[in-house]
């Protein structure tokens, strides 16, 4: 993503008046609103593997991002910081969040009754790279939401049976890293041949992201919830 971050524009003095909504009222809100989410691709200290968790509840009871719903008045990064602390026990500084992409979702099921009403989301996706093995050992999964977790190579996600939203984010992350190489080469005065090489790599990875959107071969098969469905992805 060429943006430095996700802009937050506060016009006037905003004060959050968020209150707890019981499940019945929250269900009505979900029927009428698109909720915003901050989700994270968590990378190991080497930057080679992505941490994914298998959700045990709706929506998306399968491998997914870390993250969740934003609160009113939070910037997307502040939401990400709160959610990483809640879900993994990690305290991550603001500057370590790097914007990856934005996506929108419509899920046919949700956790709140009536479950079949589903839910809709708008996602801001970031990547965060762990600093060292000591920080990696601090990761503690929220067992109420996730049944298991694994470190996956980006290629494993791109080639495996994973939700296209997860593949799209990983593809955008790889394209963004290629764009960084272009910028670094230009800033240090690299040769035209070097610049052309890095630019071609970026363009190739950028095209690969669009190819993800053309494939609809993902099958969500959650035996624990007796739930099976497919995904229709489009721009």
Wavefront OBJ file of the C-alpha trace (Angstrom):
o trace
v 0.000 0.000 0.000
v 1.503 3.340 -0.990
v -0.158 5.192 1.902
v 1.968 5.882 4.968
v -1.015 4.997 7.128
v -4.803 5.227 7.443
v -5.725 8.924 7.950
v -7.903 9.887 10.910
v -9.671 13.247 10.585
v -11.315 14.637 13.722
v -13.535 17.591 12.813
v -14.518 19.478 15.939
v -14.128 18.016 19.418
v -15.367 14.408 19.421
v -16.143 12.560 22.647
v -17.026 8.877 22.545
v -20.331 7.985 24.187
v -19.998 4.274 23.602
v -22.114 2.106 25.878
v -22.508 -1.639 26.266
v -25.231 -3.101 24.060
v -26.927 -6.347 25.109
v -26.969 -9.016 22.403
v -30.532 -8.235 21.253
v -29.770 -4.546 20.677
v -26.374 -5.324 19.226
v -28.074 -7.678 16.791
v -30.375 -4.853 15.647
v -27.313 -2.615 15.204
v -25.623 -5.290 13.086
v -28.719 -5.489 10.889
v -28.452 -1.782 10.118
v -24.784 -0.807 10.270
v -21.489 -1.766 8.662
v -18.999 -2.115 11.496
v -15.391 -1.038 11.088
v -12.591 -3.442 11.997
v -8.835 -3.172 12.486
v -7.135 -6.440 11.588
v -3.472 -7.384 11.677
v -1.103 -9.646 9.786
v 1.327 -10.484 12.581
v 4.806 -11.404 11.329
v 7.564 -13.305 13.093
v 10.797 -11.394 13.918
v 12.376 -12.492 10.631
v 9.337 -11.306 8.658
v 9.024 -14.682 6.947
v 5.851 -16.139 8.512
v 2.321 -14.868 9.212
v 0.465 -15.719 12.428
v -3.099 -16.887 11.760
v -5.738 -18.203 14.137
v -8.577 -20.640 13.550
v -11.736 -19.002 14.857
v -14.163 -21.170 16.790
v -17.158 -18.821 16.464
v -19.116 -17.001 13.754
v -18.468 -15.148 11.595
v -15.690 -16.914 9.670
v -15.078 -20.027 11.820
v -11.789 -20.818 10.066
v -8.283 -19.363 9.707
v -8.372 -15.577 10.021
v -6.609 -12.365 10.990
v -5.973 -11.092 14.489
v -8.145 -8.076 15.273
v -11.761 -7.028 15.461
v -14.210 -4.176 15.884
v -13.167 -0.549 16.221
v -14.564 1.649 18.992
v -15.878 5.190 18.315
v -13.111 7.782 18.443
v -10.274 5.290 18.014
v -7.891 5.610 15.124
v -7.462 2.332 13.210
v -4.034 1.883 14.817
v -5.382 2.514 18.330
v -7.977 -0.164 17.683
v -5.253 -2.510 16.501
v -3.223 -1.840 19.638
v -6.203 -2.583 21.900
v -7.122 -5.732 19.993
v -3.601 -7.175 19.943
v -3.459 -6.641 23.702
v -6.848 -8.327 24.192
v -6.354 -11.247 21.804
v -2.624 -11.959 22.137
v -1.411 -10.100 25.212
v 0.916 -7.905 23.130
v 1.677 -4.229 23.731
v 2.701 -2.802 20.351
v 3.885 0.754 19.734
v 1.946 2.926 17.279
v 4.817 3.276 14.811
v 5.109 -0.478 14.251
v 1.750 -0.683 12.458
v 2.126 -0.539 8.672
v -0.936 -0.143 6.436
v -1.527 -3.069 4.060
v -4.978 -2.746 2.480
v -8.683 -2.089 3.011
v -11.484 -4.570 2.301
v -15.196 -5.031 2.944
v -17.043 -8.177 4.003
v -20.553 -9.593 4.126
v -20.944 -12.749 6.219
v -24.056 -14.901 6.007
v -23.813 -15.904 9.683
v -22.913 -14.181 12.935
v -22.584 -15.123 16.601
v -25.494 -12.995 17.844
v -29.109 -14.092 17.392
v -30.649 -14.321 14.909
v -27.423 -15.865 13.638
v -28.669 -16.215 10.058
v -28.982 -12.417 9.715
v -25.226 -12.257 9.245
v -23.033 -9.181 9.542
v -21.099 -6.709 7.367
v -17.655 -5.218 7.988
v -15.233 -2.660 6.592
v -11.645 -3.670 7.329
v -8.441 -1.697 7.761
v -5.582 -4.190 7.569
v -2.090 -3.622 8.972
v 1.058 -5.666 9.349
v 3.075 -5.761 12.555
v 6.469 -7.453 12.801
v 7.491 -8.842 16.164
v 10.743 -7.401 17.463
v 12.414 -10.563 18.729
v 11.834 -14.074 20.069
v 11.206 -12.705 23.557
v 8.203 -10.772 22.256
v 7.051 -13.775 20.214
v 6.979 -15.891 23.382
v 4.544 -13.402 24.945
v 1.849 -14.280 22.413
v -1.105 -15.843 24.263
v -4.126 -16.743 22.108
v -7.661 -15.811 23.192
v -9.069 -19.333 23.595
v -12.659 -18.111 23.672
v -12.356 -16.908 20.079
v -9.616 -19.082 18.555
v -9.169 -22.849 18.777
v -5.599 -22.935 17.444
v -2.939 -20.842 15.728
v -0.051 -21.427 13.334
v 2.812 -19.538 11.712
v 2.352 -19.782 7.945
v 4.571 -18.846 5.032
v 2.865 -16.286 2.753
v 3.040 -18.824 -0.071
v 1.177 -21.397 2.038
v -1.682 -18.954 2.494
v -1.715 -17.894 -1.148
v -1.768 -21.498 -2.414
v -3.893 -23.121 0.289
v -7.586 -23.287 1.184
v -7.783 -19.900 2.909
v -10.387 -17.158 2.697
v -9.672 -14.868 -0.296
v -9.677 -11.875 2.063
v -6.694 -13.355 3.889
v -5.001 -14.147 0.574
v -5.724 -10.636 -0.714
v -4.136 -9.045 2.355
v -1.055 -11.267 2.115
v -0.755 -10.467 -1.594
v -1.020 -6.740 -0.867
v 1.616 -7.076 1.844
v 4.038 -8.712 -0.601
v 3.317 -6.088 -3.258
v 3.851 -3.342 -0.676
v 7.223 -4.810 0.292
v 8.225 -4.832 -3.388
v 7.202 -1.179 -3.676
v 9.402 -0.392 -0.670
v 12.365 -1.887 -2.576
v 11.579 0.458 -5.486
v 11.533 3.466 -3.155
v 14.739 2.422 -1.388
v 16.510 1.943 -4.715
v 15.439 5.378 -5.960
v 16.421 7.094 -2.697
v 19.962 5.653 -2.697
v 20.458 6.500 -6.366
v 20.380 2.940 -7.672
v 21.000 2.242 -11.326
v 18.239 2.253 -13.917
v 18.597 -1.518 -14.314
v 18.147 -2.036 -10.561
v 15.149 0.268 -10.506
v 13.623 -1.541 -13.480
v 14.142 -4.911 -11.734
v 12.420 -3.831 -8.528
v 9.632 -2.098 -10.454
v 8.910 -5.249 -12.470
v 8.786 -7.262 -9.249
v 6.273 -4.827 -7.788
v 4.093 -4.876 -10.906
v 4.144 -8.674 -10.991
v 3.047 -8.901 -7.379
v 0.441 -6.194 -7.930
v -1.091 -8.178 -10.797
v -1.070 -11.303 -8.632
v -3.347 -9.504 -6.155
v -5.976 -9.014 -8.859
v -5.700 -12.692 -9.792
v -6.763 -13.568 -6.244
v -10.051 -11.766 -6.849
v -10.747 -13.902 -9.915
v -10.583 -17.191 -8.006
v -13.562 -18.372 -5.968
v -12.306 -21.815 -4.956
v -12.303 -21.388 -1.167
v -14.479 -23.764 0.844
v -15.286 -22.942 4.463
v -15.988 -26.263 6.153
v -16.369 -25.970 9.934
v -17.306 -29.382 11.274
v -17.587 -28.122 14.851
v -20.447 -25.796 13.863
v -21.762 -28.025 11.046
v -21.308 -25.066 8.728
v -20.140 -25.109 5.142
v -20.142 -22.292 2.578
v -18.210 -20.608 -0.222
v -17.165 -17.006 -0.959
v -17.987 -14.660 -3.837
v -15.242 -12.022 -4.199
v -15.506 -8.917 -6.400
v -14.332 -5.328 -6.692
l 1 2 3 4 5 6 7 8 9 10 11 12 13 14 15 16 17 18 19 20 21 22 23 24 25 26 27 28 29 30 31 32 33 34 35 36 37 38 39 40 41 42 43 44 45 46 47 48 49 50 51 52 53 54 55 56 57 58 59 60 61 62 63 64 65 66 67 68 69 70 71 72 73 74 75 76 77 78 79 80 81 82 83 84 85 86 87 88 89 90 91 92 93 94 95 96 97 98 99 100 101 102 103 104 105 106 107 108 109 110 111 112 113 114 115 116 117 118 119 120 121 122 123 124 125 126 127 128 129 130 131 132 133 134 135 136 137 138 139 140 141 142 143 144 145 146 147 148 149 150 151 152 153 154 155 156 157 158 159 160 161 162 163 164 165 166 167 168 169 170 171 172 173 174 175 176 177 178 179 180 181 182 183 184 185 186 187 188 189 190 191 192 193 194 195 196 197 198 199 200 201 202 203 204 205 206 207 208 209 210 211 212 213 214 215 216 217 218 219 220 221 222 223 224 225 226 227 228 229 230 231 232 233 234 235
